[in-house]
Amino acid sequence: MNLLLPPLALLLLLAALVAPATAATAYRPDWNRLSGLTRARVETCGG
């Protein structure tokens, strides 16, 4: 196994690591609002 990754694979790996972190910090309020809406829907529907 070659330990030296091609630049493209290294960039893809970096993007795969950075994208979820930035998405989690950017959309955290939206996720809280969505989880609150789903919780309210479950409670009002008697679930």
C-alpha positions as CSV (number, residue, x, y, z in Angstrom):
1,M,0.0,0.0,0.0
2,N,1.4,3.3,-1.0
3,L,1.3,5.8,1.9
4,L,1.6,8.8,-0.4
5,L,-1.9,9.7,-1.5
6,P,-2.5,11.6,-4.7
7,P,-3.4,15.2,-4.2
8,L,-7.0,14.7,-5.5
9,A,-7.6,11.9,-3.0
10,L,-6.1,14.1,-0.2
11,L,-8.4,17.0,-1.1
12,L,-11.4,14.7,-1.2
13,L,-10.5,13.3,2.2
14,L,-10.1,16.8,3.6
15,A,-13.4,17.9,2.1
16,A,-15.1,14.9,3.6
17,L,-13.8,15.8,7.0
18,V,-14.4,19.5,6.9
19,A,-17.8,19.6,5.2
20,P,-19.8,17.8,8.0
21,A,-18.2,20.0,10.7
22,T,-19.0,23.3,8.9
23,A,-22.5,22.0,8.1
24,A,-23.1,21.1,11.7
25,T,-22.1,24.5,13.0
26,A,-23.9,26.4,10.2
27,Y,-27.2,24.6,10.4
28,R,-27.4,23.8,14.2
29,P,-30.3,26.3,14.8
30,D,-32.2,24.8,11.9
31,W,-31.7,21.3,13.3
32,N,-32.9,22.4,16.7
33,R,-36.0,24.0,15.2
34,L,-36.7,20.9,13.1
35,S,-36.3,18.5,16.0
36,G,-38.7,20.8,18.0
37,L,-41.3,20.7,15.3
38,T,-41.1,16.9,15.0
39,R,-41.3,16.6,18.8
40,A,-44.4,18.8,18.9
41,R,-46.0,16.9,16.0
42,V,-45.5,13.6,17.8
43,E,-46.9,15.0,21.1
44,T,-50.0,16.6,19.4
45,C,-50.7,13.5,17.4
46,G,-50.7,11.3,20.5
47,G,-47.6,9.4,19.4
